[in-house]
Amino acid sequence: MASKASTSRPSAPRSMVGAKRREALTAFLYILPAIIVLFVFRLYPFANAFYISLHKWSILKEFYVGLQNYIDLFSDKAFGQSFGVTLYYVFFTVPFTMALSLFIAYLLFQRIKLRGLFRTLYFMPYITSLVPAAVAWQYIFNFQVGFMNYALKGIGTFLSRVLGTVGHEPWVYLWMLLMLAWLVWLLLTAKRRAWGATALLALFAGGSLALALFFRLRPAALAVVTTELVEFFPVKWLQEPRGVIQYLGQRWGFTVPSWAKGPSMALIAVSIVSIWHLLGYDVVIYLAGLGNVPGELYEAARIDGANESQVFWRITLPLLSPTTYFLMLISTIGAFRAFTLFFTMTGGGPLRTTTSVAYFIFDRFWNAIRAGYASAAAFVLLAVILVLTFVQQRAMANRVTYQ
């Protein structure tokens, strides 16, 4: 009996090992379809694109060039210009979209009438197909019949008539008196409202007072301003290659150095459409983040006497830092990869002032038929995005507040 028991003991561990192997094999079979899809549609194209970037490749492979495509990119002025365009686009769209979406989300989080309707209206541009929307915006920015020029010219004409009336005596004195009284009232009642609102209103009142005083001391400037308000528009938005600062300098008679000419009017138009399209998504994400802030914190802060400005800056904004970090990452990556609006609205023009890096890659691949060169540019763009993501992660790591 003892010998039989001793011979049966080793079979238990072997059965456990066999069961674990069968379990691992079963698990592997379940994830095998996902691995195949990942390899076929992700890993293999990635490796193949890198292989292509090491060759001179048009329609077919010609010969191996090593890193020469990458070396040529850094001496290609067109590639450098495309990176400059992309940086302008990122710096203009990402911060402005996030700031505006946070402001709108904070308003829509309050208990207001038709809140659901307003949330839907702000989200609709994001679910609208981007290509037909871009075509519609082409007509809006049209030089001859576009609504943008028509509306801005109407606003400029209205402001010109108002300034032409209130800028002259005796109305200019009434203007200064009203702005001064408003500024004093804002300062005396500053404790009734958030300091941010007081600062903005005081800035507007002070600026209006300074403008009235300037027109009183320099009457000749009033005629120049009123004339410029009427004649500034229409603007060739999508056909204007000059930088916006360079454009204003040539129009108003001052010289701008080449490094300070700014983004083109066409790039600004594309950026405006991008902000319009992406704003709704950021608003929804911020609304979700606001919903995760505990209401008890607001109640405790208000019981302690905190005003709305202090509640926002000390509670809301810090607890929204994970949401802000997430939106900053995906918005930056998306802006560097932007292509559809540039392709549909401007085709990379005028004079390549809206040729982003993604459009540069497309142009070299399809139009110039330089697959190896385009693949190298794609990997350079990938490296830049990875570096920026790492920098953002390191910079925001200690500033993100989790509950």
The 8 nearest C-alpha neighbors of each residue, nearest first, counted from 0:
[[1, 3, 2, 4, 5, 6, 7, 8],
 [2, 0, 4, 3, 5, 6, 7, 8],
 [3, 1, 5, 4, 0, 6, 7, 8],
 [2, 4, 0, 6, 1, 5, 7, 8],
 [5, 3, 1, 7, 2, 6, 0, 8],
 [6, 4, 2, 3, 7, 8, 1, 9],
 [5, 7, 3, 4, 8, 2, 9, 10],
 [6, 8, 4, 5, 10, 9, 3, 11],
 [9, 7, 10, 5, 6, 11, 4, 12],
 [10, 8, 11, 7, 12, 13, 6, 5],
 [9, 11, 13, 8, 12, 7, 14, 6],
 [12, 10, 14, 13, 9, 8, 15, 7],
 [13, 11, 15, 14, 10, 9, 16, 8],
 [14, 12, 16, 10, 15, 11, 17, 9],
 [13, 15, 17, 11, 12, 16, 18, 10],
 [16, 14, 12, 18, 17, 13, 19, 11],
 [17, 15, 13, 19, 18, 14, 20, 12],
 [16, 18, 14, 20, 15, 19, 13, 21],
 [17, 19, 15, 21, 16, 20, 22, 14],
 [20, 18, 22, 16, 21, 17, 23, 15],
 [19, 21, 23, 17, 22, 18, 24, 16],
 [20, 22, 24, 18, 19, 23, 25, 17],
 [21, 23, 19, 25, 20, 24, 18, 26],
 [24, 22, 20, 26, 25, 21, 19, 27],
 [25, 23, 21, 27, 22, 26, 20, 28],
 [24, 26, 22, 28, 27, 23, 21, 29],
 [27, 25, 23, 29, 28, 24, 22, 30],
 [26, 28, 24, 30, 29, 25, 31, 23],
 [29, 27, 31, 25, 26, 30, 24, 32],
 [28, 30, 26, 27, 31, 25, 32, 33],
 [29, 31, 27, 33, 28, 32, 34, 26],
 [30, 32, 34, 28, 33, 29, 27, 35],
 [33, 31, 35, 34, 30, 36, 29, 28],
 [32, 34, 36, 30, 31, 35, 37, 29],
 [35, 33, 31, 37, 32, 36, 38, 30],
 [34, 36, 32, 38, 33, 37, 39, 31],
 [35, 37, 33, 39, 38, 34, 40, 32],
 [38, 36, 34, 41, 35, 40, 39, 33],
 [37, 39, 42, 35, 41, 36, 43, 40],
 [40, 38, 36, 43, 37, 41, 35, 42],
 [39, 41, 37, 38, 36, 44, 42, 43],
 [42, 40, 37, 38, 44, 43, 39, 45],
 [41, 43, 38, 45, 44, 46, 37, 39],
 [42, 44, 46, 45, 39, 38, 41, 47],
 [45, 43, 47, 46, 42, 41, 48, 40],
 [44, 46, 42, 48, 43, 47, 41, 49],
 [47, 45, 43, 49, 48, 44, 42, 50],
 [46, 48, 50, 44, 49, 45, 43, 51],
 [49, 47, 51, 45, 50, 46, 44, 374],
 [48, 50, 52, 46, 51, 47, 45, 53],
 [51, 49, 47, 48, 52, 53, 46, 54],
 [50, 52, 48, 371, 53, 49, 54, 47],
 [53, 51, 371, 375, 374, 49, 50, 54],
 [54, 52, 65, 51, 50, 64, 66, 63],
 [55, 53, 63, 64, 51, 52, 56, 62],
 [54, 56, 371, 62, 61, 64, 63, 60],
 [55, 57, 60, 371, 370, 61, 54, 59],
 [56, 58, 369, 368, 59, 370, 60, 55],
 [59, 57, 56, 368, 60, 370, 369, 61],
 [60, 58, 57, 56, 61, 55, 370, 62],
 [59, 61, 56, 62, 55, 57, 54, 58],
 [60, 62, 55, 56, 59, 54, 63, 57],
 [63, 61, 55, 54, 60, 64, 56, 53],
 [62, 64, 54, 65, 53, 55, 61, 60],
 [65, 63, 54, 67, 53, 55, 66, 62],
 [66, 64, 53, 67, 63, 54, 68, 52],
 [65, 67, 69, 68, 53, 64, 70, 52],
 [66, 68, 70, 69, 65, 64, 71, 53],
 [69, 67, 71, 372, 70, 66, 375, 72],
 [68, 70, 72, 66, 67, 71, 375, 73],
 [71, 69, 67, 72, 68, 73, 66, 74],
 [70, 72, 68, 74, 69, 73, 67, 75],
 [73, 71, 75, 69, 74, 70, 68, 78],
 [72, 74, 71, 75, 70, 69, 79, 78],
 [73, 75, 71, 72, 76, 70, 79, 78],
 [74, 76, 72, 78, 77, 73, 71, 79],
 [77, 75, 79, 78, 80, 74, 73, 72],
 [76, 78, 80, 79, 75, 81, 351, 359],
 [79, 77, 81, 75, 80, 76, 82, 72],
 [78, 80, 76, 82, 81, 77, 83, 75],
 [79, 81, 83, 77, 82, 78, 76, 84],
 [80, 82, 355, 84, 78, 356, 354, 83],
 [83, 81, 85, 79, 80, 84, 356, 86],
 [82, 84, 80, 86, 81, 85, 87, 79],
 [85, 83, 81, 87, 82, 86, 355, 88],
 [84, 86, 88, 82, 355, 83, 87, 89],
 [87, 85, 89, 83, 88, 84, 90, 82],
 [88, 86, 84, 90, 85, 89, 91, 83],
 [87, 89, 85, 91, 86, 90, 92, 84],
 [90, 88, 86, 92, 91, 87, 334, 93],
 [91, 89, 87, 88, 92, 93, 86, 94],
 [92, 90, 88, 89, 87, 93, 95, 94],
 [91, 93, 89, 95, 96, 90, 94, 88],
 [92, 94, 96, 95, 89, 90, 330, 91],
 [95, 93, 97, 96, 92, 98, 90, 91],
 [94, 96, 98, 92, 97, 93, 99, 91],
 [97, 95, 99, 93, 94, 98, 274, 92],
 [96, 98, 100, 94, 95, 99, 101, 93],
 [99, 97, 95, 101, 100, 96, 94, 102],
 [100, 98, 102, 96, 101, 97, 95, 103],
 [99, 101, 282, 103, 97, 102, 98, 281],
 [102, 100, 104, 98, 99, 103, 105, 97],
 [101, 103, 99, 105, 100, 104, 98, 106],
 [104, 102, 100, 106, 105, 101, 107, 99],
 [105, 103, 107, 101, 282, 106, 102, 286],
 [104, 106, 108, 102, 103, 107, 101, 109],
 [105, 107, 103, 104, 108, 109, 102, 111],
 [108, 106, 104, 109, 105, 103, 114, 118],
 [109, 107, 105, 106, 104, 286, 110, 289],
 [110, 108, 107, 106, 111, 105, 114, 104],
 [109, 111, 108, 112, 114, 107, 106, 113],
 [112, 110, 114, 109, 113, 107, 108, 106],
 [111, 113, 114, 110, 115, 116, 117, 109],
 [114, 112, 116, 115, 117, 111, 118, 110],
 [113, 115, 117, 112, 116, 111, 107, 118],
 [116, 114, 118, 113, 117, 119, 112, 107],
 [115, 117, 119, 113, 118, 114, 120, 121],
 [116, 118, 120, 114, 119, 115, 121, 113],
 [119, 117, 115, 121, 116, 120, 114, 122],
 [118, 120, 116, 122, 117, 121, 123, 115],
 [121, 119, 117, 123, 122, 118, 116, 124],
 [120, 122, 279, 118, 119, 123, 117, 124],
 [121, 123, 279, 119, 120, 125, 124, 118],
 [122, 124, 120, 126, 125, 121, 119, 127],
 [125, 123, 127, 276, 126, 122, 279, 121],
 [124, 126, 276, 123, 127, 122, 277, 279],
 [127, 125, 123, 124, 128, 122, 129, 276],
 [128, 126, 124, 125, 129, 123, 132, 276],
 [129, 127, 130, 131, 132, 126, 125, 124],
 [128, 130, 132, 131, 133, 127, 339, 340],
 [129, 131, 133, 132, 128, 134, 343, 339],
 [132, 130, 134, 133, 129, 128, 135, 127],
 [131, 133, 129, 135, 130, 134, 136, 128],
 [134, 132, 136, 130, 135, 131, 129, 344],
 [133, 135, 131, 137, 136, 132, 130, 344],
 [136, 134, 132, 137, 133, 138, 131, 139],
 [135, 137, 139, 133, 138, 134, 140, 132],
 [138, 136, 134, 140, 135, 139, 141, 344],
 [137, 139, 141, 136, 140, 135, 145, 134],
 [138, 140, 145, 136, 146, 137, 141, 147],
 [141, 139, 145, 137, 138, 147, 236, 136],
 [142, 140, 145, 138, 139, 143, 144, 137],
 [141, 143, 235, 145, 144, 234, 140, 233],
 [142, 144, 141, 145, 233, 148, 235, 140],
 [143, 145, 141, 142, 146, 138, 149, 139],
 [146, 144, 141, 139, 140, 138, 147, 148],
 [145, 147, 139, 149, 148, 150, 144, 140],
 [148, 146, 150, 149, 145, 139, 140, 151],
 [149, 147, 233, 151, 150, 146, 152, 145],
 [148, 150, 146, 152, 147, 151, 153, 145],
 [151, 149, 153, 147, 152, 148, 146, 154],
 [152, 150, 154, 148, 153, 149, 155, 147],
 [153, 151, 155, 149, 232, 154, 150, 148],
 [152, 154, 150, 156, 151, 155, 157, 149],
 [155, 153, 151, 157, 152, 156, 158, 150],
 [156, 154, 228, 152, 158, 153, 157, 229],
 [155, 157, 159, 229, 153, 154, 158, 152],
 [156, 158, 154, 160, 159, 155, 153, 161],
 [159, 157, 161, 155, 160, 156, 162, 154],
 [158, 160, 225, 156, 162, 157, 161, 228],
 [161, 159, 163, 157, 158, 162, 156, 164],
 [160, 162, 158, 164, 163, 159, 165, 157],
 [163, 161, 166, 159, 165, 164, 160, 158],
 [162, 164, 160, 161, 166, 159, 165, 225],
 [163, 165, 162, 161, 166, 167, 160, 170],
 [164, 166, 170, 162, 171, 167, 163, 161],
 [167, 165, 171, 162, 164, 163, 214, 170],
 [168, 166, 171, 165, 170, 164, 169, 163],
 [169, 167, 170, 171, 166, 172, 165, 215],
 [168, 170, 171, 172, 167, 173, 165, 166],
 [171, 169, 165, 168, 173, 172, 167, 174],
 [170, 172, 174, 166, 165, 168, 173, 167],
 [173, 171, 175, 174, 170, 169, 176, 168],
 [172, 174, 176, 170, 171, 175, 177, 169],
 [175, 173, 171, 172, 177, 176, 170, 178],
 [176, 174, 172, 178, 208, 173, 177, 179],
 [175, 177, 173, 179, 174, 178, 172, 180],
 [178, 176, 180, 174, 179, 175, 173, 181],
 [179, 177, 181, 175, 180, 208, 204, 176],
 [178, 180, 182, 176, 181, 177, 175, 183],
 [179, 181, 177, 183, 178, 182, 176, 184],
 [182, 180, 178, 184, 179, 183, 177, 185],
 [181, 183, 179, 185, 184, 180, 204, 201],
 [184, 182, 180, 186, 185, 181, 187, 179],
 [185, 183, 181, 187, 182, 186, 188, 180],
 [186, 184, 182, 188, 183, 187, 189, 181],
 [185, 187, 189, 183, 184, 188, 182, 201],
 [188, 186, 184, 185, 189, 183, 190, 182],
 [189, 187, 185, 186, 190, 191, 184, 192],
 [190, 188, 186, 191, 187, 185, 192, 197],
 [189, 191, 188, 192, 193, 194, 187, 186],
 [192, 190, 189, 188, 193, 306, 194, 197],
 [191, 193, 190, 189, 194, 197, 196, 306],
 [194, 192, 308, 195, 196, 307, 197, 306],
 [193, 195, 197, 196, 198, 308, 192, 189],
 [194, 196, 198, 193, 197, 199, 308, 192],
 [195, 197, 199, 198, 193, 194, 200, 192],
 [196, 198, 194, 200, 195, 199, 201, 189],
 [199, 197, 195, 201, 196, 200, 202, 194],
 [198, 200, 202, 196, 201, 197, 195, 203],
 [201, 199, 203, 197, 202, 198, 196, 204],
 [202, 200, 204, 198, 203, 199, 205, 182],
 [201, 203, 199, 205, 200, 204, 206, 198],
 [204, 202, 206, 200, 201, 205, 207, 199],
 [205, 203, 201, 207, 206, 202, 178, 182],
 [206, 204, 208, 202, 207, 203, 201, 209],
 [205, 207, 209, 203, 208, 204, 202, 210],
 [206, 208, 210, 204, 205, 209, 203, 211],
 [207, 209, 205, 211, 206, 175, 210, 178],
 [210, 208, 206, 212, 207, 211, 213, 205],
 [211, 209, 213, 207, 212, 208, 206, 214],
 [212, 210, 214, 208, 213, 209, 175, 215],
 [211, 213, 215, 209, 210, 214, 208, 216],
 [212, 214, 210, 216, 215, 211, 217, 209],
 [215, 213, 217, 211, 218, 216, 212, 221],
 [214, 216, 212, 213, 217, 218, 211, 171],
 [215, 217, 213, 214, 218, 212, 211, 219],
 [218, 216, 214, 219, 220, 215, 213, 221],
 [219, 217, 214, 220, 221, 215, 216, 222],
 [218, 220, 221, 217, 222, 223, 214, 216],
 [221, 219, 223, 218, 222, 217, 224, 214],
 [220, 222, 224, 219, 223, 218, 214, 225],
 [221, 223, 225, 220, 224, 219, 226, 218],
 [222, 224, 220, 226, 221, 225, 227, 219],
 [225, 223, 227, 221, 226, 222, 228, 220],
 [224, 226, 159, 228, 222, 227, 223, 221],
 [227, 225, 223, 229, 224, 228, 222, 230],
 [228, 226, 230, 224, 229, 231, 225, 223],
 [229, 227, 155, 225, 226, 231, 230, 159],
 [228, 230, 156, 226, 227, 155, 231, 152],
 [229, 231, 227, 232, 228, 226, 233, 152],
 [232, 230, 227, 228, 229, 233, 234, 152],
 [233, 231, 234, 152, 230, 148, 151, 229],
 [232, 234, 148, 142, 231, 235, 152, 149],
 [235, 233, 232, 236, 142, 148, 231, 239],
 [236, 234, 142, 238, 239, 237, 233, 141],
 [235, 237, 265, 264, 234, 239, 238, 140],
 [236, 238, 265, 239, 235, 345, 264, 140],
 [237, 239, 235, 236, 349, 240, 265, 348],
 [238, 240, 235, 236, 264, 241, 237, 265],
 [241, 239, 349, 263, 352, 350, 238, 242],
 [242, 240, 263, 239, 246, 245, 243, 264],
 [241, 243, 263, 261, 262, 260, 245, 244],
 [242, 244, 246, 245, 263, 261, 264, 262],
 [245, 243, 260, 247, 246, 242, 261, 248],
 [244, 246, 260, 248, 242, 243, 247, 255],
 [247, 245, 243, 244, 249, 248, 241, 242],
 [246, 248, 250, 244, 245, 249, 251, 243],
 [249, 247, 253, 245, 251, 250, 246, 252],
 [248, 250, 252, 246, 247, 251, 245, 253],
 [249, 251, 247, 248, 252, 246, 253, 245],
 [252, 250, 248, 249, 247, 253, 246, 254],
 [251, 253, 249, 248, 250, 254, 247, 255],
 [252, 254, 248, 251, 249, 255, 250, 247],
 [255, 253, 248, 256, 252, 249, 245, 251],
 [254, 256, 245, 260, 248, 259, 257, 253],
 [257, 255, 259, 258, 260, 254, 245, 244],
 [256, 258, 259, 260, 255, 245, 261, 242],
 [257, 259, 256, 260, 261, 255, 245, 242],
 [260, 258, 257, 261, 256, 255, 244, 245],
 [259, 261, 245, 242, 244, 257, 258, 255],
 [260, 262, 242, 259, 244, 243, 263, 245],
 [263, 261, 242, 243, 266, 87, 264, 267],
 [262, 264, 242, 266, 241, 265, 240, 243],
 [263, 265, 267, 236, 266, 239, 243, 268],
 [266, 264, 237, 268, 236, 263, 267, 239],
 [267, 265, 269, 263, 268, 264, 353, 270],
 [266, 268, 270, 264, 265, 269, 271, 263],
 [267, 269, 265, 271, 266, 270, 264, 236],
 [270, 268, 266, 272, 271, 267, 273, 265],
 [271, 269, 273, 267, 268, 272, 92, 266],
 [270, 272, 268, 274, 273, 269, 267, 275],
 [273, 271, 275, 269, 270, 274, 276, 268],
 [272, 274, 270, 276, 275, 271, 277, 269],
 [275, 273, 271, 277, 276, 272, 96, 278],
 [276, 274, 272, 273, 278, 277, 271, 124],
 [275, 277, 125, 273, 124, 274, 278, 272],
 [278, 276, 274, 280, 279, 125, 275, 273],
 [277, 279, 281, 280, 275, 274, 276, 100],
 [280, 278, 122, 121, 282, 281, 277, 125],
 [281, 279, 283, 282, 278, 277, 125, 122],
 [280, 282, 284, 278, 283, 279, 100, 285],
 [281, 283, 100, 279, 285, 104, 280, 284],
 [284, 282, 286, 280, 285, 281, 279, 287],
 [285, 283, 287, 281, 286, 282, 288, 280],
 [284, 286, 288, 282, 287, 283, 104, 289],
 [287, 285, 283, 289, 288, 284, 104, 282],
 [288, 286, 290, 284, 285, 289, 283, 291],
 [287, 289, 285, 291, 290, 286, 319, 322],
 [290, 288, 286, 291, 292, 287, 285, 319],
 [289, 291, 287, 288, 292, 286, 293, 108],
 [290, 292, 288, 289, 293, 287, 318, 294],
 [291, 293, 289, 290, 294, 318, 288, 315],
 [294, 292, 295, 296, 291, 297, 290, 289],
 [293, 295, 297, 296, 292, 298, 291, 299],
 [296, 294, 298, 293, 297, 299, 300, 292],
 [295, 297, 299, 294, 298, 293, 300, 314],
 [298, 296, 300, 294, 295, 299, 301, 310],
 [297, 299, 295, 301, 296, 300, 302, 294],
 [298, 300, 302, 296, 297, 301, 295, 303],
 [299, 301, 303, 297, 302, 305, 298, 296],
 [300, 302, 304, 305, 298, 303, 299, 297],
 [303, 301, 299, 304, 300, 298, 305, 297],
 [302, 304, 300, 301, 305, 299, 298, 306],
 [305, 303, 301, 302, 306, 300, 299, 309],
 [306, 304, 301, 300, 309, 303, 310, 307],
 [307, 305, 309, 308, 310, 304, 193, 301],
 [308, 306, 310, 309, 193, 311, 305, 192],
 [307, 309, 193, 311, 310, 306, 312, 194],
 [308, 310, 312, 306, 311, 307, 313, 305],
 [311, 309, 307, 314, 308, 313, 312, 306],
 [312, 310, 315, 308, 309, 314, 313, 316],
 [311, 313, 309, 316, 310, 314, 308, 315],
 [312, 314, 310, 309, 311, 315, 317, 316],
 [315, 313, 310, 311, 317, 316, 312, 318],
 [316, 314, 311, 318, 317, 319, 312, 313],
 [315, 317, 319, 312, 318, 314, 311, 320],
 [318, 316, 320, 319, 315, 314, 400, 313],
 [317, 319, 315, 320, 316, 400, 314, 401],
 [320, 318, 316, 322, 317, 321, 288, 315],
 [319, 321, 323, 399, 317, 322, 318, 324],
 [322, 320, 324, 323, 319, 399, 325, 400],
 [323, 321, 325, 319, 320, 324, 288, 326],
 [324, 322, 320, 326, 325, 321, 327, 319],
 [323, 325, 321, 327, 322, 326, 320, 328],
 [326, 324, 322, 328, 323, 327, 321, 329],
 [327, 325, 323, 329, 328, 324, 330, 322],
 [326, 328, 324, 330, 325, 329, 331, 323],
 [329, 327, 325, 331, 326, 330, 324, 332],
 [328, 330, 332, 326, 331, 327, 333, 325],
 [331, 329, 333, 327, 332, 328, 326, 334],
 [332, 330, 334, 328, 333, 329, 327, 335],
 [331, 333, 329, 335, 330, 334, 328, 336],
 [332, 334, 330, 336, 331, 335, 329, 337],
 [335, 333, 337, 331, 336, 332, 89, 330],
 [334, 336, 332, 333, 337, 85, 331, 89],
 [335, 337, 333, 334, 357, 338, 332, 356],
 [338, 336, 334, 335, 333, 357, 339, 340],
 [337, 339, 341, 357, 358, 340, 342, 336],
 [340, 338, 342, 341, 343, 337, 130, 129],
 [339, 341, 343, 342, 344, 338, 133, 269],
 [342, 340, 338, 339, 345, 344, 343, 346],
 [341, 343, 346, 339, 340, 344, 345, 338],
 [344, 342, 340, 341, 339, 345, 346, 133],
 [343, 345, 341, 340, 342, 133, 137, 346],
 [346, 344, 347, 348, 341, 343, 342, 237],
 [347, 345, 342, 348, 341, 343, 344, 354],
 [346, 348, 354, 353, 351, 345, 341, 342],
 [349, 347, 351, 350, 345, 353, 346, 352],
 [348, 350, 240, 351, 352, 238, 347, 239],
 [349, 351, 348, 352, 240, 347, 353, 354],
 [352, 350, 348, 354, 347, 353, 349, 81],
 [351, 353, 350, 348, 354, 349, 240, 263],
 [354, 352, 347, 351, 348, 266, 355, 84],
 [355, 353, 347, 351, 81, 358, 352, 359],
 [354, 356, 81, 85, 358, 357, 84, 353],
 [355, 357, 359, 81, 358, 82, 360, 85],
 [358, 356, 360, 359, 355, 338, 336, 361],
 [357, 359, 361, 355, 360, 356, 354, 338],
 [360, 358, 356, 362, 357, 361, 355, 354],
 [361, 359, 373, 357, 363, 358, 362, 364],
 [362, 360, 358, 364, 359, 363, 365, 357],
 [363, 361, 359, 366, 360, 364, 365, 358],
 [364, 362, 367, 360, 373, 369, 361, 366],
 [363, 365, 368, 370, 369, 361, 373, 362],
 [366, 364, 368, 362, 363, 367, 361, 369],
 [365, 367, 362, 368, 363, 364, 361, 369],
 [366, 368, 363, 369, 365, 364, 362, 370],
 [369, 367, 364, 365, 57, 366, 370, 363],
 [370, 368, 57, 364, 372, 367, 363, 371],
 [369, 371, 364, 373, 56, 57, 372, 368],
 [372, 370, 52, 56, 51, 374, 373, 55],
 [371, 373, 375, 369, 374, 68, 370, 52],
 [374, 372, 360, 376, 370, 364, 375, 363],
 [375, 373, 52, 377, 371, 376, 372, 48],
 [374, 376, 52, 372, 378, 377, 373, 69],
 [377, 375, 373, 379, 374, 378, 380, 360],
 [376, 378, 374, 380, 375, 379, 381, 373],
 [377, 379, 381, 375, 380, 376, 382, 374],
 [378, 380, 376, 382, 381, 377, 383, 375],
 [381, 379, 377, 383, 378, 382, 376, 384],
 [380, 382, 378, 384, 379, 383, 385, 377],
 [381, 383, 379, 385, 380, 384, 378, 386],
 [382, 384, 380, 386, 385, 381, 387, 379],
 [385, 383, 387, 381, 382, 386, 388, 380],
 [384, 386, 388, 382, 383, 387, 389, 381],
 [385, 387, 389, 383, 388, 384, 382, 390],
 [388, 386, 390, 384, 389, 385, 391, 383],
 [387, 389, 385, 391, 386, 390, 384, 392],
 [388, 390, 392, 386, 387, 391, 385, 393],
 [391, 389, 387, 393, 392, 388, 394, 386],
 [392, 390, 394, 388, 389, 393, 395, 387],
 [391, 393, 389, 395, 390, 394, 396, 388],
 [392, 394, 390, 396, 391, 395, 389, 397],
 [393, 395, 391, 392, 396, 390, 397, 398],
 [394, 396, 398, 392, 397, 393, 391, 399],
 [397, 395, 393, 398, 392, 394, 399, 391],
 [396, 398, 395, 399, 394, 393, 400, 392],
 [399, 397, 395, 396, 400, 320, 394, 317],
 [400, 398, 320, 321, 397, 396, 395, 401],
 [401, 399, 318, 320, 317, 398, 402, 321],
 [402, 400, 399, 318, 321, 320, 317, 319],
 [401, 400, 318, 292, 293, 291, 321, 317]]
